[in-house]
Amino acid sequence: MPKIARKDIPAFVRRCYDQWKKANISTREAETERLKFYVGGDGQWRPSEISKRRDSGRPWITVNKCKPPVDQIEGDIRLNPPGPEAKPVGENQDAADPDIIEGLIREVEYRSGAKNAYSTAAKYVAASGYGCIELATEFVSDRSWAQQLRIDTVEDPAMVFFDPASRRLDRRDAGWAGKIRMMSDAQYRQEFGEGRVLQPSGVQIAAGWIQDALGIGGSMAELNEWTGAGKGPFYVVEFYLVETNPTKLRLYSNGISYFDDDRIPVNVMRVPGEENSRTVPRRQVTKFVVDAMEVKDETEWLGDVPPLFPVLGPEVYIEGKLHRLSLIAGAMDSQRALNYVATTAAELTGALPKAPFIGAKGSFEDDRWNTANSEMWAYLEYTPVFITDETTGQQQLAPPPQRNMWEAPIQWLMMLGQWYSDNIKATTSIYDASLGQQKSDQSGRAIEQLRSESNVANFSYADNLHKAIELMYQQMCLIFPKILDGPRVVSIVRPDSQHEIARINQVFGEDGIDQATGRKGKANNLAIGQYSVRVVAGPSYQERQSEAVQTLIAFFKGNPQAQMVPGVAAKFLRMVGEGNPQVEGMADMLAPDQTKDQSPAQIAQELQKATAENQQLKQAVQELNNKLQTGQPKLEIEKYKADLEAAVKLAIAEIGAKVQDSARASADALAAQQSHEQMAHEAGMQAQQQEHEAGLQQQQAQAAMQQQQEAAEQEPSE
């Protein structure tokens, strides 16, 4: 795209807006009608039908069944908020950890309340087929030059327009995009002062020569639309123009590649050689704030795509024409028919006879007939009346009063209404089990199956939202090194929503040693690393925490003995308490938390206690060694006695036995001797094993004492 002069930007923006309107007029009309069906009320009726019914005094009733399916999509996003997952591309020792990148993104989401922006976009894409998310930069405070990112909610996606030539689902290939702000006269004056739009005679568009003199391009209709004929509302557009500039990218001695227009750090030299440079078709985005006639502000956007990220429904092109769908697009006809059925049933109910008894004139002279519908009477008497037959002229007795038994076909209307209601469920794939109906109607497996079908059938809306958020995450990774371009300490948010302080872009401490930890530090340089960021969605940390607590409660009910394991009950209390000081105190009574910060006095007390326990262990080990040493001779004596007894038994057996039994007696004596030898050997081995275990315990006690002493020496003194 050729370079556009600054003075021509307002006319160019108006042409782009007009081009977008002409290309999307039918799509915008369909989206507007769908939003009316989502809101309900008169929006689900044709204006001409409402006018006729109002004139004739007839009712029109709306039973809005298009809103719950949209609420289901929005609720799923709130319950399962998307979040970042970063993976490094390539290896660089000093590049920032992916956890730092994820934490920075979460901090932006936390500070911006991004969940509201995501759920609003999901609501619009499910209802109309078109939602949007915006990324912006702002100063940290009124007294700071540092910038930070912010995620904004787009309350009205109809005010955001894109290059109609773009085709990708996330519109990253758009050459321009804009967002309209409609301001009243007072708002415009307060923000921009007295501009050309607010000349005393209004906008100067009455004659062509005045436009030429003022350098105002465009038609009178365009200018009137943008200025309200000089009376407001006034259109002020944040317009993003994408231009491609071939720029040299060169490698420098710090291992980082810089463009020629980047700020090069001090003492960093360019690496020579043509192989260390190349020309890049660099995308440059410029933000213009314009009204109908002039540019109010011009700044460079730090990303390479406009920071307006559309969330679109399924798109289909038929003969080159775009058709964009939404969740309730196919349910609108059934919804309109359901409204007619409900209205007809109400009209028929209102037309039921107000006088339930009919009879000949003069039959109701008894006063009890006046209260026949409100009081219980044992009997009702009527006055016989004679009537004259017009054909014969004869008089005959009129029939007694009868109850009017006419019944409107309400039941058939209810069946028809249920049929239309089922059609709405089929077109939206949101069934009763997913809309909160009673679970007793079906089995648990059937309910889960219906929920699964709903999630699969409607997953495209959540997936398109995730694609838009993924592109926004990628832009954040490009912008972070530009606004966090020096050594500093930043706040990041962990997956459990806890804030943490991280150091980036430089190793803090002398000789690359982190003074806080005493270990070799890491630069965490945001400008070096490259990351692949994707969106992960699932239950929030609070939801997972609640599910874990419920699972543990069920586990303890089935296995109460598990609570007797040391430390289990205390850890469970800390999980349930979530930082409550009173619950933490109860947990400390069961098992003190060794990870908490301790004062030097507490550390000294713990060291003294550990030293005493270590001394006790040493005494126990010494006593055990003494017992083993005193018990060894005893074991040898027992072995000698056993051998002696075996020899005596052998001699007695040889002398007293007969010749024929001498062989058997010798065998028995030999077996007895072997048995006593084995028993003596096992006793010796057992004593040796006990001595070895006692030595190990003594070594462990000495190691534990040494670690506690080292930890006490490392704690800073008060």
Steps between C-alpha positions, in 0.01 A plus 500: 500500500648840404579749771200719587551863586383602845251752361334226292456259791147620607361460148673160473346385828152607388543307173612189690199521731265546202663206321452278805133601533422419136676163518331395827156658480309173482722340764448793737123488451496129586718555808274780622190285465664213688590731786135604521401134530759455774358793697142381443185706548374696202822426312370151418188643331474682170416870556203481263349210697544684829331808353197301383460322830538821697230671291256212543574445869641151445794368706849401385702273727869411489639176646872564452679169450785650295674654800579186710721335231704820471525522878631143500789595268575811706480304826742236374758771430455645848531158666787388275695821435772477235860550601850498346744216457842601365767273352849621403598495133873428484742504790669795665636484850422862582152506344208543734336187632160420346358532851599869494315555169192317627512696825521835316199410287301390803590823677356700207186286507465532877549877500269555201218271612543309175241239595229759438648584158513131404148418620356809328660399170366145547151637563503710184643229276239248620214748469586689181809331356736792561691601814831675562785545753730800515861531617637840600794663675489749783738675737552330834400818682458872441859559615663216310638463148488122521230328296295191564252294298127494562220277366179692433143379466330592173145573614366557146678301225295687237731796559806298386564466127763308302645493153241298299781359286632299799400135506676329790282407795687727743536775232875524555535568127293821522666807351310730734249495783320756707280559802237775508428708807178703484532823701253766592583866450603537865716186497675610183579847638625356827744260333612689189406861561375725220571312178402568144200275542365746755520823305212739582328422175536130546697301244579692189343267246236725351690564181768317309733799483503525880601132522777560250619806691512306826654194339208276597439202272192282482134546432256710695316186614821355651581817691145537626508142626831553678400828661125482541478800268727689737282436805617155603545227573854525364695200375853474640685196363803318636636387164788252455680506166737215409797581274782274384849648515805298385749537785847358563528255789857464632664270756693660788767380738254434784330234288191712433384618157392863471333697223681808378247727670518318834684644799833316527640443852829658599820299436321269259663463158358381172623161381659551157411296194210496258386168637424675831247742350190475286213714376168437673161617363419654834139575586455836666170601658416865554211613717310812394230667706286688246167674479319597182759761401835470674747274674487553875788270591754270334708233674680180408340177616761260637349183351489391136120457468219736606420438868134426424444126506167385354320191627291370212238232457520234226546668162382370162553661161229438241585635155749738657254638755575459869245332727585501869301281739429513871376254759138622484485578126317174425267529800343835414212365286406242763520772767265725304254211450518416871405859581197470271394178673533654847308809389222293340465292817471819704238642262292181515525494878375856510211410267362228731134571595463720805140369566530124553119437524252554217123468510168653393423852609315500832648169621742663748260673738647315798768725660728204556584501127694824555753315719490162326866530397630619838301306761407136549124441490333167567259570217401779263138563406404660172169647384333300220450712192282426199611606156298523175602297198516744207401236241201340677405778739477252786654561841744256651709479814852644462793277601658562845817716527816324382872559559696622200753219442688656205876437534770679304765278328769604750645150519567489129661841516728384780609201292573729208696733726706208631579401142634845422694498828663171400595656167683777685692241701592310184626807316706629795612154623419609856283236664304492823778341703733781398244768581457395860194275472430243772753220493249242620348492153790301359793288607828663590673348195231639269534847651877495455451384141269795427752739653775347289292543183434864589868569560608335174229663288569850636875474546568714192393815687734443793775387263473816289523703820816311592650571156445873549653485849794298367579773244477757780745296711745493208476876470572532872820301453606752233413801714642391837867546398420851375326632809707293747833591339728543799605326819208508734285309742155406374194342652377174352202279584539127554240245385355497855426876466773591748723798418876465489795733438738411214822661379545544125753622242806487727663279762474687829813477713878509458679255269169357386414375848149554625542647850158379607575133438881494484483310170599593148220714363317498169446808286137425407548721195164552330660622177693177440242228537238392252188326621211303364193599699173316488173520690401242756154497655369317799358550846650791689740445790217565746280244326776238507568580865133451585487170311815380678348586838183309420703201381705500821185521712358195322836321541516570875142377542593167342846481662487674839833344603674717237452803723724338762804523270727776640447833324204393282232669709708819528559521124130441434408784737741735323349408164147567621594818685670665198707729721247561778712583807268318742504182290878530463527517879296182537721327243815609684364337816483171312829541310701824482566630151877478451487715185386818674741785564655481847670760712863453616378425853271226365782362286733493804233321702450244222879451477527446876218247485661321206836495684338339803328242282832432327672449836231255600551311175875487565443357849260243361751397235779473762283285726415277208868460413580409862225240504626351178857491624399337832270261325762367252695284755174366630412386152838326467453324838158378397649365181775318698247349740287383210801332339597339832153364560493358152834323557383355834181370346701343222729318746208368708329380187811313381558326837141398589382396155528159357720424205207482259377841622837675512470638145156649565612658831800658332277655232261648755785653699651651186163658406467649848849647478426662163174649633678662796768639270237657273320659796826646627583639151157668467536659847838644400365640172206663683736673743714626210191638322388685814843656532489615134151662541614680814793648306268623225272669753797674657614631158147629415473681833836668447398608143169647622677698771751636249220614258314681779818678607567611138142628461529701822826657382344611167203684660556882518545631847264755646 
